[in-house]
Amino acid sequence: MTDSKGYAVNDLVWAKMKGFSPWPGRISEPPAELRRITVKKNIPVRCIFFFGSNNYAWIEETQIKPYHEFKEKLLSSCKSAGFKEAVQQIEEFIATPEKFQHLFSSEAENRPDPDVEFNKLREGSTESEETSVNNTTTPAALETVESTPTTAKKTAARKKVRASLPIKLNVDKAASTTKARSIGNKAKAAALDDATSPKRKRKILNDTAGDVSSIDLDTFSPVRRNVPVSHLLNRPTVARPATPEIDMSSVSNALQSRNIQASNLKFGFLGLGIMGCGIVKNLLNSGHSVVVWNRTATKCRKFQEAGAEIADTPSDVIEMTDVTFSCVSDPQVAKDLVFGNCGVMSANLVGKGYVEMTGVDPETSQDIAEQIISKGGRYLEAQIQGSKNQAEEGTLIILAAGERLLFEECQTCFEAISRNSFYLGDVGNATKMNLVLQMISGVMLAGIAEGLALADRAGLQQKDVLEVLELTSMSSEMLMQKGNAIIKGEFPTHQPLKHMQKDLKLALNMADGLEQSLPITAASNEVYKHAKRLGYGSHDASAVYVRARF
């Protein structure tokens, strides 16, 4: 079965889904769970099996190119690990296709009946026209068809078809109607009664959206409503782009423009993640003495080469320094560093400063503060506003609360890593301020994702939307950066989506304790949660677009 462009089932192609790079695929019969889509006028679509992700999706023909013809040109269209895996898989399929047949098992239900001779016989039989083989066919009717004089070959073909028919063919129409009524829905029973009438067939054709060419009106059942929803997941997965290693040899322009006199104190740093790497780099480049620790010890080597010392445990960092910064992924990890084995609490904290930079809730910050202070230590929460790029450039915003003297002692560090720092008073104020700002940021990002998804569905160019948006009062650096990431469809991680969802959850928890309603934030949180369940938690927060678009 071919179309105007000559594509046939099993053809290997490059298929481009909007928002993603061209991806190697195969023209396929749609699996049963893949929902048919509304076809735009004069733009045919094909069902594509995507290698690598092993998913199906409907793609317009204008976005499909022959695999071999465009192979050399499109091999460099994407550098992600998932893309390379997909290319490797399609090449293996070309070499040994029999090894991949299990991947296409879900297509079997929608494949045409191979017994063409029996189909012709059934179409030519008067009796089969009156009582076609469907839910109303009885075993007696089948026997009547078999008694018709014919060749031995045709008889064998008919028996083969009858043997493959579902057991439900032995249930007559009255029994089917009774069963429908027994589950409490008379409308379903009534639908069974007239499903095969010519008028009903015409209504099915008129009411069915998209391509109805493959619908078998003899077996089409208007009763079925429990269609699997797994088609919602039929999208090419995008492997998270590898985070490039930080360049320790360069000094940011922002840092060069500042005249920083490094403190004589010795500083420790726990955590060398996406944000921690940039912060420590700027501390070293500004002349500060730093001791580092990270759960993955290999990440410390670059910083050791740049002049940092390495400690074996968090407690060792406390012992070796005057002030220790902590910047890890979430509140639980932050508490593990403090209360866990060889953690902060096992060290001598008398006179030591501890600065919590992890995005935590006010309760967690208060718990850590109480324990640090109970052992003679000093505590400051210093929440950070910004992304990976801003951490490396030294243009973060610092929101601090806690001991004022410790805040002043850290001023030279804050000058090296931020464009501004704010002291907000008692412990908890900084974490509250940070959650409010993160809540606003998360809602805005979900908004731009849905806006670009709607624009694409409406036939508008997403780049045009961003170009106009940039000229309006709504424009912001974040919206432009995230919007461009969405259009490119690569989502390089500057702030992980799972961290954004974590902050929205913490904001909702804080609001719940204050009996403050946050319906828009709650809705946005669900969108991020769904994107995380789809496997985009470690991608940039802009990957929320995947959930909004598909």
N, C-alpha and C positions, 0 to 999 in steps of 0.2 A: 504493500500500500504506500504510494508516494503522493507528494503534493506538488504544488506549482514550482517549487525549487528542486524537486527531485530527491528530497530526503526520504529515507526508508528506515523502518525499524532495524536496529542493530548498526546503523551508521555511526561512526565515531566522529565527534564534533568538538568544537570549542563553543561553550555556551556562556553568555554574560548575563548574570543577574544584576539588576540595578544596585549600585552601591558596592559591587565586588568586581575583582579582576576577572577576565575570561578564564573559564575553568574547564578542564577536560571532562567530556561526558559522552553519553551514548543515547541515541534516539531509542525510546523504549515504549512498550505498551504501558499505560498508566496502571499502577497497582490499585487494588480495590479501595484502599483507604485514602487515595489522593483525590481531593475534591476538585471537580471541574470548575473552571473559572469562566467568567463572562468574557467572550472574545470580542475585541475591538473590531470594528468594521474593516474588512479587507486586510486584516493582519492575522494570519493563521498562527497558531501556537503549536508547539510540540512538547511532549513529555520527555524530560531529560533525566537520565540517571547520572548523578555526579560521582565520579571516582574520588576516592579518598574519604569523603564524608559518607558515601553510600546512601545518599538521599535523593529524592525525586522532587522535581518542580516543573511547573509550566513556564516555558520560555518562548517569547515571540520569535518568529523566524528571522526577523531583522537583526536579532542578537545572537544568531547561530552561524558558525563558519565551519567548513570541513576541517577535520583534525590534521590530516597529513599536509594539506595545502598550506595551512597557516602555522604549522608546528614551529618552524624556525623563527618566525616573526613573533609569536606569542609566548615562547618559552621564557622570555625575560620580562613578561608583564607583571610577574609577582615573584617575590623572593622568600615568601614565608615557608616554614617547614611543612605546613599542610598542603601547600601547592606542590612542592617537590614530591611529597608522598603520593599525591594524586597523579602526577605525571608518571611516576614510577609504576603505579598500579595499572594505568592504561597501557603502558608499554608491555607489562607482564601479561595483560589481557590479550594483546595483539599476538604475543608469542604462544601463549597456552590458554586459549579461551575456555577450555573445558574445566579449568580449575576455578572459574568464577561463576559457574552456573548457579551455585547456591545463593548468590547475591540477588539473582533475578527471580527467585521463586515467587515473590509476591505479585509478579506480573501475570502468573499463569491463569488466574481467574478471569482476566480481561482479554485473554487471547482469543481469536476467532476459532470456531469449531472446526477442527481439521477434517472432519468427516463430511467432505463436500458432497459426495454422492448421495448420502442419506438426506442431507438438507434439500438437495434438488428433488429427491423422491417425495419428501414431505410437502414441499411447495407444490408439487404436481398432483398431489392426492386431494380429491374433493373432500374427503372426510377430515383430513388434517387441516384444511382451510376452515372448516366449521368448528372443529374442536382441536385447536393447535395444542402442542405439547407444552403445557404450562401447569399452574397449580390446580386446574380443574380437570386435568387428564386422568382417566382411571386406567387400571391395568387392562380392563376389557377393551378399552379403546386402542391400546397398544397392540393387543392381540389381533384386533380387526385389521390394523395396518399391516401386521406381519402376514396375515392370510392372503394378502394381495399377491397375485402371481408376479414373480420377479426372478432375477438371476440369483444364484447362490451367493455371489459376492455382495449384492445389495442387502440380502437377508442378513448376512454376517455383519454388515456395517450397521444395520438397524439394531441388531441385538447388542452390539458394542455400545451404541448410544444409550439404549434403554438401561444397560447395566451401569452406565456412568451417571444416570439421572439421580438426583437427590431422593432420599426416602420419602420426602414430603409429597412426591407425586402420587403416592398411594392414598393420600388423604383427599377426599372429594370436597367440593365447594361447601357443602353444608357443614362438614366437620371443621373446615377452616373458619367459617363464620362463627360457629359455636365457640371455637377456641379464642377468637378475637373478642367475643362478648364476655368470655370468662375472665378476661383480665380487666374488665371494667370499662371498655371503650367501645361503645356501639358505633361510633363514627368509623372506626377501623374496619368493623365487620361490613358496614355499608360500602366502604371503599372497595373491599374485596369483591362484592357482588357485581360492580359495574366496571371493574378495572380493565376488562378486556373488550368492552364495547367500543365500536368505532368512534363514537362521540368522545368517550373517555380517552382513547388513544390520542385524538387530536388535542384534547385539553392538556395531556401530559406534554406533548410537543410544544404547545404554546407556553406552558408554565415553567418549563425546564430551561434554566439559564445556561449559556455557553454552548459548546459543541454537543449536540444530541445524536450525532451520527452513530455512535456505538451503543445506544440504548436499545435493548431487546424488548419491544413492547409486549411480547408474549410472556416474558418473565419479570417485567418491571412491576414492582410492588410499592404502591403508595403508602403501605402500612409501615414500612421500615423507617424508624426514626433514630435507632441507636447506632448510627454510622460512627466508626472510630474517629477520634479527633486527632490522630497522630499526624494527619496532613499538616497540622499547624507547625510541625517541626521539620517539614520537608524544605529545608533551605541549606545551601552550602555552608558548612562551618568554616570559620576563618581562624586559623591558628594565630595565637597571640604573637605579634612580631617580637623577635628577641630584643631585649633591652640592651642597647649598646653599652659597653663598658665605659666607665667615666674616664675622661682624659685628664690625668693629673698634671700634665705638663703646662696646660694653659691657665691663664688667670683671667677672670671675667672682667669686662669693661667697667662694671659697677664697682668692683673691688679696687680696681686700679685708680678710680676717680676719688677714692676715699683716703684720707690720711689717718690710718688707724695705728694707735700705739698699743701693741699687744699687752695684755695683763701679765703680771708676773706669776699669777696663779697657774696651777697645773689642772687641766680639764680632762675628764673622762667622757667617753661616748659609747653608749650601749645601743647597738643596732645599726647596720650598714645597708639598709634597704633603699627603696627608690628615693626617699627624701634624705635619709641619713648620709648617703654618699656625697651629695652635693654640699650639705652642711659641713661635714668634716673636711672636705677639700678646701672650702673657703676659710675654715678655722686655721688650717695648716698654712695656706697661702698668705694669711694675714699675720703669721708669726707666732701663733699660739702653740703652747706645748700640749699635746693631746695623746691620751692612751685610749685605744679602741678595743672593743670586744664585739664579736658577732657569733651567732649560733653556728653559721657556716664559716669556719675559720679561714678558708681560702680567700674569702672576700677581704681579709685584712692585709693581704700581702702588698697590694698596690699602695696602701696608705703607709705601710711600714717603709716601703721604698721612698715615699715622699717625706719621711721624717717622724711618723707616728710610732709609738710603742704599742706592743700587743700584750694583752693580759689574758690569762687562761679562763677566768670566771668573772661574773659581775662583781662578786665580793672583792676580788683582786683589784678591779678597777677602782672601787671605793677606797681601798687601802692605799693605792698608789697616787691618788689625786686629791685636790681640794674641793672641786665641784664636779659632779657627774651629771651628764645629760642622758636621758633615756628617750629613744624614738623608735618604737616598734609598731606592730601592725594593729593591735586592738587592745581593749581593756584587759582581757584575760591574760594575754602575753605580758602586758605591763605588770600585772599582779604576780605572775609567775617569776618575773625577774626580781621582784622585791621579796616575795615570801617563799620562793622555791629553794631547792637544794643549791648550795653555794651562791645564794642570792644576796641581795643588798643587805637584808636584815642580819645575815651571818657575819657581817663585817663590823668593825669599830666605827660607829657613826658620829662620835662626839666631835662637834665642830665642823662636820662635813656638810657640804651643800648638795642637795639632790633636786634636779630640775626635770619635771615630767613634760615631755614634748609630744607624747603619744596622744592621739585623739581619743579621749576618754570621757565618761560621763561625770558629773559633779560628785556623785557618791563614791565612785572609784578613786577619784583624786583626793577626796576627804579621807578615805580609809588609809591610803598610802601616806598622806601627810601626818595623820595621827601616829602611825607606827614609826615613821622616820623621826618625828619630834620626840616621841617617847624614849628613844634611845640616844637622845642628845644631838640629833641632826637638825638640819634646817631644810625647809621645803619651799619650792616655787613651782607653780604650774606655768608653762610657757607654750601655749597652743600656737600652732603655725597655720597661717592662711597662705596657700599658694600651691604650685605644682612642681613637678620634677625640674622643669626648665628654670623656674624661679629659684629653686633651691640651689641649682648650679650657678645661676647668675648672681645670687646673693641679694635677691629682691623680694624676699618673703615679708610677711607682716607677722609680728610677734604680739600675742595677747597674753600678758603675764598677770599672775595674782599669787599672793602669798607673802613671804618675808621681803620687806622693802630693801633691806641691806643686801640680801642675796641678789635681788634684781639689779641693784647698782653694780655689784661685783661682776655681773655677767654682761654689763653694757658693751664692753669691747667685743665680746663674742656676738652680741646681737647686732652691732654695727657691721660686723663682717658678713653676716648671713641675711640681713634684712634691710629694707628701705626705711622701716619705721618700727618702733616697739611701743607698746602701751602697757601701763601699769593700772590694773583695774581693782585693786584692793584685796579683799579677803579671798582665801582659797575657795574655789567654786565659781567665782565670777568669770574667770577667763574661759573655763570649760563651757559655761552657759553661753557666753558670747560666741564662742566657736561653733557650737551646735546651731545657734540661730543663723549664723552666716552660712554654714554648710547646708542647712535646710533650704535657705533661699537659693543657693547655688544648685542644689539637686533638682528643685522644682523648675528652675530656669532651663537647665539642661534637658530635662524631660520635655519641656515645652518646645525647645528648638528641634528636638528629635521628632516629635509628633508633627510639628509644622513642616519640616522637610519631607516627612513621609507623606503628608497630605498633598504637598506640592507635587511630588513625584506621581502620586496616584491621579492627580488632576491634570497631568500632562505638562506641568511647568518645569523649567530647567532649575534645578536646585542652586546652581551657581548664580543664577539671576536673582533668586530669592535672597541669597547672602549679600549680593552686590547692592541691592536696594536696602536691605536691612542695615548695612554698614553706614548708610547715609541718614538713617533715622536716629531719633533720640534713644531708641532701644539698643543701639549698638554698644558692644562691650568687647574687651579683649578676649574674654572667655568664650562668648558666643561665636566670635569669628574663628577662634582656634578649633573649638569643638565642631562647628559647622563644616569647616574644611576637612577635618578628620572624617566626618560622616560621609561627605561627598567622595573622598578617596576610598573609603571602606576598609581602611587598614587598622585603625584604632590603636596606634602605638601608645603604650601605657605611660601617662603622666600622672594620673591619679586612678588607681584601680577601681573598677566598678564596685567590687565588693566592699571597699572602704567607704565609698559614697553611700551605699545601702546601709552600711553599719552606722554611719552618722545620722541618716534619716531615722533609723530605728531608735537610736539614743535620743534624738530630738522628740520623737513620739512618746518615748518613756518619760522624759522630763515633763512633757505637756500633760501626760496622764496624771502624774503626781500633783500637778498644779490645777487639774480639772480644766485645762484649756483645750478647746476643740481645734484640731488641725486636719480638716477633711482633705484639702488639696495635697498636703504632705503625705497623708495616709495613702491616697491614690497613687502618688508618685512612687512611694515606697514599694507598692505592689508591682509596679512596672519594673523597677530595678530588681526585685526579687525574682521575677519571671526571667529576666535577662540572665541573672546569675544561674538559675536552674538550667538554662539552655547552654551553659558552659562558658559564659563570657565574664565571669567574676574577676579574672586576672587581666582582662583587657582594660583599656581605658574606659572611664565612665561614659564616654561618648558612644560606646557600643550599646547603650540603651536604645539606640536607633533600631537595632536589629529587632527588638521586641515591638517597637512602635510601627515599623514598616511591615513586618510579616505576621 
